[in-house]
Amino acid sequence: MVNLRQFATRVISVNFEWATKLNRLTLNVAGLWPNIHENASDRFLSNLRAMFSLFLLVFVGMIPALHSLVRTWGDMMATIDNLQFTLPLLTTIIKLVIIWWKKPDLVLVLNTIADDWSNVKSDKELHVMIKRAQSARVVTIFGYILMAVALFLLICLPFFGTSLRYRTNITDPIKVLPLQSHYFYDKNQSPYFELTYAAQALLLIMSAASYTGVDNLLGLLIFHLCGQMENLKERITNIKQFKNFNGGLAIIVNDHIRLIKYFDIVESTFTVLLLGLLLYFGTLFCLYGFLIVAVLTEGREMSMIRLIYLISVALNVCGHMCLYCVVGEILVAQCEGIYHAAYNYEWYKLNPEEARTLIIIMIRAHKTLHITAGKMFPMTLSMFCNLIKTSAGYVSVLLARQARQRKAPATVTRS
């Protein structure tokens, strides 16, 4: 019996590790993974990596990029080219700080996930959990592939003299770096150029790990919650499998309350972050739309490889925002499923007192759980479509401004 129990525990641990492995590997790079078995030494090393990541993002990336933004402010194309890197850096810093601050709360959420894998369940419930975990893994792998392609183009191509940026003699006098930035020293001299190039390459890797890892973490948490909601719906539908109706209903209510608390922690952790990402996505999608239209209409000024890069990054940004909205839509559907399962139950075959107790679940399940941006905007597919439509409308504004700027005499002196 002991050996059988140890074997079951080992299998459960393997399932939990399998479900969270990809997210853990990425977030550990930036020191953001909320380890549920963390000791003092691991906590110190994790915080050290997070501080190092923050230092890179601020002093190697953000401040020099802002300095370069000020110097290119009169050139619309150079300014937009700068913003397509500066805005993601700023967003990554916000993600890093919030997740680092909320790690104790996320530990509670991961403990809940570990408990869900360890609790006794039927084969059907286990299949649902594996299916949801597999969906989260597919989304994670797809996000990593897109980010790896962008990193390869950004880091490797400048090494061979090919730049993906809109180059000017204001910010790129001689040698090409992955990011548009301006430092207080002459970065064109050796070994300053080599050190700066290596620092920016490391910055991009840490930034990609933080940016993609945090998005995929939310996908993991919500997909798991959707799986548990689906299992809860099945328990309500098959409540007669319990020997005692009231006892079985009490178990269902306790599980429902536990999942609501789980959701409240996730919502409070990501709601402010989602509000910033909403504004960030709208702005960045507008900028990428403008740059892609500029490439298509003025191909002689921009290379085809830059067009491919812009399209791939735009798809990556859209994919991350779509991930938030898709998981939010799935969660809404699962919450409605619980309500309908209680509503459609054969209450007329129960005693009046037992039938009335179903109202408790119906009342609470009628209040849908929404992932929101700043407690204001529910993350659903309809909101995503409206955001795309609004952002695309501003592309014409940028194109009109660029046309006026070309007609006006040049005001930027190039040195």
Rosetta blueprint (number, residue, H / E / L):
1 M L
2 V H
3 N H
4 L H
5 R H
6 Q H
7 F H
8 A H
9 T H
10 R H
11 V H
12 I H
13 S H
14 V H
15 N H
16 F H
17 E H
18 W H
19 A H
20 T H
21 K H
22 L H
23 N H
24 R H
25 L H
26 T H
27 L H
28 N H
29 V H
30 A L
31 G L
32 L L
33 W L
34 P L
35 N L
36 I L
37 H L
38 E L
39 N L
40 A H
41 S H
42 D H
43 R H
44 F H
45 L H
46 S H
47 N H
48 L H
49 R H
50 A H
51 M H
52 F H
53 S H
54 L H
55 F H
56 L H
57 L H
58 V H
59 F H
60 V H
61 G H
62 M H
63 I H
64 P H
65 A H
66 L H
67 H H
68 S H
69 L H
70 V H
71 R H
72 T L
73 W L
74 G L
75 D L
76 M H
77 M H
78 A H
79 T H
80 I H
81 D H
82 N H
83 L H
84 Q H
85 F H
86 T H
87 L H
88 P H
89 L H
90 L H
91 T H
92 T H
93 I H
94 I H
95 K H
96 L H
97 V H
98 I H
99 I H
100 W H
101 W H
102 K L
103 K H
104 P H
105 D H
106 L H
107 V H
108 L H
109 V H
110 L H
111 N H
112 T H
113 I H
114 A H
115 D H
116 D H
117 W H
118 S H
119 N L
120 V L
121 K L
122 S L
123 D H
124 K H
125 E H
126 L H
127 H H
128 V H
129 M H
130 I H
131 K H
132 R H
133 A H
134 Q H
135 S H
136 A H
137 R H
138 V H
139 V H
140 T H
141 I H
142 F H
143 G H
144 Y H
145 I H
146 L H
147 M H
148 A H
149 V H
150 A H
151 L H
152 F H
153 L H
154 L H
155 I H
156 C H
157 L H
158 P H
159 F H
160 F H
161 G L
162 T L
163 S L
164 L L
165 R L
166 Y L
167 R L
168 T L
169 N L
170 I L
171 T L
172 D L
173 P L
174 I L
175 K L
176 V L
177 L L
178 P L
179 L L
180 Q L
181 S L
182 H L
183 Y L
184 F L
185 Y L
186 D L
187 K L
188 N L
189 Q L
190 S L
191 P L
192 Y H
193 F H
194 E H
195 L H
196 T H
197 Y H
198 A H
199 A H
200 Q H
201 A H
202 L H
203 L H
204 L H
205 I H
206 M H
207 S H
208 A H
209 A H
210 S H
211 Y H
212 T H
213 G H
214 V H
215 D H
216 N H
217 L H
218 L H
219 G H
220 L H
221 L H
222 I H
223 F H
224 H H
225 L H
226 C H
227 G H
228 Q H
229 M H
230 E H
231 N H
232 L H
233 K H
234 E H
235 R H
236 I H
237 T H
238 N L
239 I H
240 K H
241 Q H
242 F L
243 K L
244 N L
245 F H
246 N H
247 G H
248 G H
249 L H
250 A H
251 I H
252 I H
253 V H
254 N H
255 D H
256 H H
257 I H
258 R H
259 L H
260 I H
261 K H
262 Y H
263 F H
264 D H
265 I H
266 V H
267 E H
268 S H
269 T H
270 F H
271 T H
272 V H
273 L H
274 L H
275 L H
276 G H
277 L H
278 L H
279 L H
280 Y H
281 F H
282 G H
283 T H
284 L H
285 F H
286 C H
287 L H
288 Y H
289 G H
290 F H
291 L H
292 I H
293 V H
294 A H
295 V H
296 L H
297 T H
298 E L
299 G L
300 R L
301 E L
302 M L
303 S L
304 M H
305 I H
306 R H
307 L H
308 I H
309 Y H
310 L H
311 I H
312 S H
313 V H
314 A H
315 L H
316 N H
317 V H
318 C H
319 G H
320 H H
321 M H
322 C H
323 L H
324 Y H
325 C H
326 V H
327 V H
328 G H
329 E H
330 I H
331 L H
332 V H
333 A H
334 Q H
335 C H
336 E H
337 G H
338 I H
339 Y H
340 H H
341 A H
342 A H
343 Y H
344 N L
345 Y L
346 E L
347 W H
348 Y H
349 K H
350 L L
351 N L
352 P H
353 E H
354 E H
355 A H
356 R H
357 T H
358 L H
359 I H
360 I H
361 I H
362 M H
363 I H
364 R H
365 A H
366 H L
367 K L
368 T L
369 L L
370 H L
371 I L
372 T E
373 A E
374 G L
375 K L
376 M L
377 F E
378 P E
379 M L
380 T L
381 L H
382 S H
383 M H
384 F H
385 C H
386 N H
387 L H
388 I H
389 K H
390 T H
391 S H
392 A H
393 G H
394 Y H
395 V H
396 S H
397 V H
398 L H
399 L H
400 A H
401 R H
402 Q H
403 A H
404 R H
405 Q H
406 R H
407 K H
408 A L
409 P L
410 A L
411 T L
412 V L
413 T L
414 R L
415 S L
